[in-house]
Amino acid sequence: MALRLLYPAYFDVSLTRKEGRRVAKDKAVDHPDIARLARAIRALGLSPTQEDKKYPGRWYDASGRISVEYAGTKEDLLKAVAEKL
């Protein structure tokens, strides 16, 4: 299992891919926050850990991040979490 780091910016529909969104626009949501992200990860049966870190591309936005142990690829995890959001 590998430690995966997820930021709310990965799922923000208002951001472009260049600005940090990592999921398809139709799977992204408005104003994702760390609590909503943690709930979606728990719904997948995983144990998220919230961290007080900032997304490097948006350092001025104090949104936090989630770390989670996941055996698959980060892209698979992003898709699964996006479906739960």
Backbone as a chain_set.jsonl record, in Angstrom:
{"seq": "MALRLLYPAYFDVSLTRKEGRRVAKDKAVDHPDIARLARAIRALGLSPTQEDKKYPGRWYDASGRISVEYAGTKEDLLKAVAEKL", "coords": {"N": [[0.84, -1.186, 0.0], [0.44, 2.225, -0.737], [1.066, 5.575, 0.307], [-1.189, 8.048, -0.389], [-1.754, 11.382, -1.397], [-4.266, 13.758, -1.285], [-5.846, 16.658, -2.482], [-8.401, 19.134, -2.041], [-8.563, 20.804, -4.29], [-8.158, 19.148, -6.47], [-10.65, 18.254, -7.164], [-12.249, 20.392, -7.804], [-14.584, 22.058, -9.645], [-14.455, 24.625, -10.648], [-11.858, 25.103, -11.312], [-9.25, 24.888, -13.775], [-7.553, 22.255, -15.569], [-4.899, 22.965, -15.664], [-4.75, 24.635, -13.471], [-5.004, 22.899, -11.404], [-7.077, 20.982, -11.152], [-7.838, 17.537, -11.178], [-9.632, 15.643, -11.983], [-12.23, 14.653, -14.31], [-14.3, 17.227, -15.668], [-17.075, 16.794, -15.5], [-17.206, 15.147, -13.331], [-16.298, 16.631, -11.264], [-16.861, 18.921, -8.476], [-18.634, 21.761, -7.014], [-16.891, 23.971, -4.97], [-15.318, 22.06, -3.207], [-14.576, 20.761, 0.02], [-12.365, 19.953, 2.768], [-13.613, 18.331, 4.701], [-15.799, 17.222, 3.341], [-14.444, 15.787, 1.403], [-13.097, 13.94, 3.035], [-15.302, 12.486, 4.027], [-16.196, 11.254, 1.664], [-14.03, 9.595, 1.109], [-14.059, 7.922, 3.35], [-16.447, 6.623, 2.797], [-15.63, 4.904, 0.875], [-14.47, 2.967, 2.314], [-11.983, 3.444, 3.325], [-9.343, 4.861, 5.395], [-9.039, 8.062, 6.022], [-6.653, 10.677, 6.721], [-6.621, 13.843, 7.955], [-4.739, 16.694, 7.118], [-3.031, 19.704, 7.912], [-2.094, 21.168, 5.549], [-1.115, 22.939, 2.572], [-2.201, 23.195, -0.821], [0.265, 23.231, -3.218], [0.062, 24.689, -5.676], [-1.921, 26.465, -5.11], [-1.274, 27.994, -2.808], [-2.162, 30.101, -1.29], [-4.693, 29.519, -0.568], [-6.164, 28.167, 2.076], [-6.849, 25.179, 2.346], [-6.234, 22.571, 3.172], [-5.275, 19.049, 3.262], [-5.647, 15.541, 2.441], [-4.4, 12.477, 3.559], [-4.025, 9.115, 2.633], [-3.852, 5.595, 2.815], [-3.511, 3.536, 0.057], [-3.869, 0.889, -2.193], [-4.047, 0.8, -4.969], [-3.592, 2.754, -8.022], [-3.006, 6.315, -7.995], [-4.639, 7.701, -9.741], [-6.799, 5.906, -10.035], [-7.816, 6.048, -7.443], [-8.544, 8.776, -7.347], [-10.623, 8.818, -9.261], [-12.491, 7.097, -8.021], [-13.081, 8.479, -5.64], [-14.122, 10.848, -6.712], [-16.478, 9.845, -7.819], [-17.903, 9.296, -5.478], [-18.201, 11.815, -4.405]], "CA": [[0.0, 0.0, 0.0], [1.186, 3.478, -0.832], [0.425, 6.757, 0.862], [-1.662, 8.95, -1.442], [-2.124, 12.697, -0.909], [-5.342, 14.341, -2.082], [-6.214, 18.03, -2.155], [-9.718, 19.491, -2.577], [-8.415, 21.423, -5.616], [-8.23, 18.1, -7.49], [-12.05, 17.968, -7.458], [-12.944, 21.686, -7.907], [-15.061, 22.286, -11.012], [-14.126, 25.984, -11.09], [-10.457, 25.15, -11.709], [-8.867, 24.192, -14.997], [-6.541, 21.225, -15.317], [-3.647, 23.679, -15.416], [-4.83, 25.222, -12.132], [-4.905, 21.857, -10.399], [-8.125, 19.963, -11.152], [-7.288, 16.279, -11.694], [-10.71, 14.756, -12.431], [-13.036, 15.193, -15.403], [-15.172, 18.321, -15.229], [-18.399, 16.274, -15.15], [-17.088, 14.443, -12.05], [-15.87, 17.615, -10.276], [-17.943, 19.541, -7.697], [-18.444, 23.143, -6.592], [-16.323, 24.25, -3.65], [-15.065, 20.901, -2.341], [-13.799, 21.083, 1.219], [-11.637, 18.826, 3.335], [-14.555, 17.455, 5.404], [-16.561, 16.498, 2.309], [-13.49, 14.853, 0.817], [-12.88, 12.871, 4.024], [-16.512, 11.641, 4.046], [-16.204, 10.447, 0.438], [-12.993, 8.568, 1.249], [-14.576, 6.948, 4.326], [-17.496, 5.853, 2.116], [-14.929, 3.871, 0.1], [-13.924, 2.005, 3.256], [-10.595, 3.807, 3.615], [-9.153, 5.687, 6.589], [-8.327, 9.289, 5.677], [-6.048, 11.499, 7.764], [-6.607, 15.251, 7.546], [-3.499, 17.391, 7.428], [-3.095, 21.147, 7.73], [-1.123, 21.501, 4.51], [-1.717, 23.692, 1.475], [-1.902, 22.757, -2.183], [1.334, 24.123, -3.688], [-0.389, 25.566, -6.753], [-2.854, 27.436, -4.539], [-0.754, 28.128, -1.452], [-2.912, 31.155, -0.599], [-5.99, 28.942, -0.221], [-5.924, 27.256, 3.2], [-7.875, 24.14, 2.235], [-5.815, 21.314, 3.784], [-5.135, 17.883, 2.382], [-5.969, 14.229, 3.009], [-3.493, 11.382, 3.226], [-4.723, 7.839, 2.756], [-3.156, 4.416, 2.293], [-4.296, 2.955, -1.021], [-3.058, -0.084, -2.92], [-4.087, 1.056, -6.407], [-2.958, 3.975, -8.503], [-3.616, 7.564, -7.545], [-5.714, 8.004, -10.682], [-7.948, 5.075, -9.65], [-8.37, 6.633, -6.216], [-9.199, 10.03, -7.7], [-11.884, 8.499, -9.917], [-13.405, 6.522, -7.035], [-13.505, 9.558, -4.738], [-14.974, 11.738, -7.491], [-17.802, 9.21, -7.921], [-18.567, 9.427, -4.172], [-18.547, 13.219, -4.16]], "C": [[0.881, 1.243, 0.0], [0.379, 4.619, -0.233], [0.077, 7.696, -0.292], [-2.106, 10.259, -0.793], [-3.154, 13.302, -1.85], [-5.666, 15.737, -1.56], [-7.603, 18.311, -2.717], [-9.642, 20.108, -3.973], [-8.516, 20.391, -6.736], [-9.661, 17.88, -7.988], [-12.888, 19.226, -7.69], [-13.295, 22.001, -9.36], [-14.678, 23.671, -11.526], [-12.67, 26.129, -11.535], [-10.238, 24.428, -13.035], [-7.875, 23.095, -14.625], [-5.206, 21.882, -14.978], [-3.601, 24.275, -14.009], [-4.86, 24.174, -11.024], [-5.999, 20.815, -10.357], [-7.568, 18.698, -11.791], [-8.362, 15.306, -12.183], [-11.477, 15.439, -13.566], [-14.016, 16.225, -14.863], [-16.561, 17.813, -14.821], [-18.384, 15.484, -13.839], [-16.692, 15.4, -10.919], [-17.086, 18.263, -9.611], [-17.609, 20.999, -7.387], [-17.896, 23.191, -5.179], [-16.121, 23.009, -2.771], [-14.264, 21.341, -1.116], [-13.229, 19.796, 1.805], [-12.583, 17.834, 4.04], [-15.357, 16.603, 4.411], [-15.681, 15.432, 1.642], [-13.242, 13.662, 1.75], [-14.088, 11.928, 4.087], [-16.557, 10.725, 2.829], [-15.182, 9.313, 0.531], [-13.424, 7.505, 2.251], [-15.648, 6.063, 3.707], [-16.897, 4.746, 1.244], [-14.319, 2.801, 1.007], [-12.462, 2.255, 3.602], [-10.531, 4.712, 4.834], [-8.341, 6.937, 6.249], [-7.749, 9.981, 6.909], [-5.985, 12.925, 7.237], [-5.312, 15.9, 8.002], [-3.663, 18.874, 7.118], [-1.984, 21.589, 6.78], [-1.853, 22.221, 3.381], [-1.298, 23.108, 0.136], [-0.872, 23.722, -2.766], [0.909, 25.108, -4.777], [-1.344, 26.646, -6.299], [-2.506, 27.642, -3.066], [-1.52, 29.154, -0.634], [-4.285, 30.681, -0.141], [-5.781, 27.88, 0.851], [-6.982, 26.151, 3.218], [-7.501, 22.821, 2.906], [-5.635, 20.22, 2.756], [-5.468, 16.628, 3.176], [-4.857, 13.263, 2.614], [-4.233, 10.078, 3.507], [-3.848, 6.735, 2.167], [-4.061, 3.762, 1.255], [-3.396, 2.072, -1.878], [-3.006, 0.191, -4.418], [-3.359, 2.328, -6.794], [-3.685, 5.206, -7.975], [-4.787, 7.932, -8.458], [-6.97, 7.182, -10.378], [-8.62, 5.626, -8.407], [-9.105, 7.921, -6.508], [-10.561, 9.785, -8.351], [-12.914, 7.964, -8.933], [-13.94, 7.609, -6.092], [-14.434, 10.517, -5.462], [-16.382, 11.161, -7.636], [-18.582, 9.365, -6.612], [-18.958, 10.861, -3.853], [-19.816, 13.576, -4.891]], "O": [[1.923, 1.293, 0.653], [-0.851, 4.612, -0.272], [0.945, 8.087, -1.072], [-2.762, 10.243, 0.248], [-2.946, 13.353, -3.062], [-5.748, 15.962, -0.353], [-7.953, 17.778, -3.77], [-10.573, 19.948, -4.762], [-8.924, 20.732, -7.846], [-9.867, 17.381, -9.094], [-14.114, 19.139, -7.764], [-12.411, 22.187, -10.197], [-14.586, 23.866, -12.738], [-12.29, 27.166, -12.077], [-10.951, 23.482, -13.37], [-7.416, 23.028, -13.485], [-4.475, 21.407, -14.109], [-2.525, 24.402, -13.425], [-4.754, 24.511, -9.845], [-5.886, 19.845, -9.608], [-6.903, 18.765, -12.825], [-8.037, 14.257, -12.739], [-11.379, 16.652, -13.753], [-14.501, 16.107, -13.737], [-17.16, 18.35, -13.889], [-19.445, 15.184, -13.292], [-16.743, 15.026, -9.748], [-18.204, 18.166, -10.119], [-16.456, 21.419, -7.483], [-18.404, 22.507, -4.29], [-16.706, 22.925, -1.691], [-13.382, 22.194, -1.215], [-13.578, 18.695, 1.38], [-12.365, 16.624, 3.973], [-15.561, 15.409, 4.629], [-16.133, 14.322, 1.361], [-13.186, 12.516, 1.302], [-13.921, 10.712, 4.188], [-16.915, 9.553, 2.945], [-15.445, 8.198, 0.081], [-13.184, 6.317, 2.035], [-15.753, 4.884, 4.047], [-17.573, 3.772, 0.916], [-13.722, 1.84, 0.522], [-11.783, 1.366, 4.117], [-11.546, 5.266, 5.257], [-7.113, 6.889, 6.192], [-8.299, 9.877, 8.005], [-5.373, 13.188, 6.202], [-4.85, 15.685, 9.122], [-4.354, 19.246, 6.17], [-1.057, 22.297, 7.174], [-3.074, 22.117, 3.257], [-0.19, 22.596, -0.019], [-1.121, 24.927, -2.803], [1.365, 26.251, -4.784], [-1.56, 27.63, -7.006], [-3.356, 27.48, -2.19], [-1.525, 29.082, 0.595], [-4.965, 31.387, 0.604], [-5.27, 26.799, 0.555], [-7.91, 26.195, 4.026], [-8.391, 22.016, 3.185], [-5.813, 20.425, 1.555], [-5.557, 16.647, 4.403], [-4.428, 13.242, 1.461], [-4.968, 9.96, 4.487], [-3.188, 6.928, 1.146], [-5.225, 3.469, 1.527], [-2.29, 2.471, -2.243], [-2.021, -0.15, -5.072], [-2.61, 2.903, -6.004], [-4.842, 5.129, -7.561], [-5.812, 8.423, -7.986], [-8.082, 7.703, -10.454], [-9.847, 5.669, -8.323], [-10.189, 8.145, -5.968], [-11.537, 10.464, -8.03], [-14.085, 8.336, -9.001], [-15.133, 7.636, -5.79], [-15.432, 10.957, -4.892], [-17.365, 11.9, -7.583], [-19.799, 9.548, -6.641], [-19.922, 11.103, -3.126], [-20.274, 14.716, -4.81]]}, "num_chains": 1, "name": "protein.A"}
